[in-house]
């Protein structure tokens, strides 16, 4: 397949593949089994210049594109989904929001953390606000030149290992008027009131913690507010725009996991013999392999196209529709392709001594986290029909209105 890569991109891809096979792959099974965050892999990524490669050079990064980052992330995910996810969050998501919307001071702070090996945490989801993310009840009350945050998030990737946090909260002025949703930067172990709660026992991607995060009178100075260009009122939309990069990154990890499983499956077909000949000679398996490869290539082209769509319509982030379609397709493809690869291995695929069962568990996440497959279809349909359909029963989509009933329960400080 022709991907139109420059020589520099081919070199980057080769360098990432070499690091992945020599250093990351040998750790992958242990990372899963021990459920420990792979700090050694983070060091390897940092030393290779892969942490913060999308950070502009004036802040110490490599100033590379989201597309360049996807080439690297795919190679990591081929051998280790956890390391792929770390590579995503060190180049997209919270850090790209800060790099685009942040003040000089905030950008340098974010860059210093990421380039030093920190994978930022992005805190949006709450127990009662999952797909309906804008119904969050974590609140930030303005008091003089600071904000006081109270609330609870859950399923936060990197809880307890990340230090740099971008927290989404509903903002209130000193008179208690709601202003919209804003982003707040907090540093774990520096800012009192940011507490790590229970860790989820997850199906896959076990080397990266998913935890609750609680805010108990967390004080955030005004200069740590990540102010979206259109202010708090439309802040959620702006901040979620930055999330389009993260969506492409998540799709890339799904792609990499599927590509890694496919390659293993292909090799096994040539190696395993039954009925006195390599199982690759059975047409039923050949067609499975052909379908797997075709779906992989389709997903790869969509991911590459979405990553390259930055700049279209003057957007600093990938196009929302392209990102949603690419993540949707890649995540569903990864479930199918990894499952088919496991099938090619027969009983061996079902054993925990082989990597296939881990890869299947790891791939399962991507139709859920970062916007479920159902919500992405809703996003895509809205673009196709040029109209957003309200999801709440009362039809309100305007910020704040749909949570009117919950307001009474919001904890005021
Ligand atoms: P719900 O919203 O309760 O949905 C339940 C089901 O209903 C789903 O199938 C959903 O698709 C469907 N559904 C809901 N509404 C609609 C609708 N209008 N139309 C059709 N179907 C609908 N969040 C963060 O903030 N930061 C993180 O770092 C983070 N990391 C995560 C890592 C992992 C491994 C996982 C699994 C999740 C993570 N999340 C994170 C949370 C994730 O974004 C949410 O799980 C996701 O948005 C869905 O919310 P929910 O789980 O509450 O599901």
Boltz pocket constraint, residues with backbone or C-beta under 6 A from the ligand:
constraints:
  - pocket:
      binder: B
      contacts: [[A, 121], [A, 122], [A, 123], [A, 124], [A, 125], [A, 126], [A, 127], [A, 129], [A, 130], [A, 131], [A, 132], [A, 154], [A, 155], [A, 156], [A, 157], [A, 158], [A, 210], [A, 365], [A, 368], [A, 369], [A, 370], [A, 371], [A, 372], [A, 373], [A, 374], [A, 375], [A, 378], [A, 391]]
      max_distance: 6.0
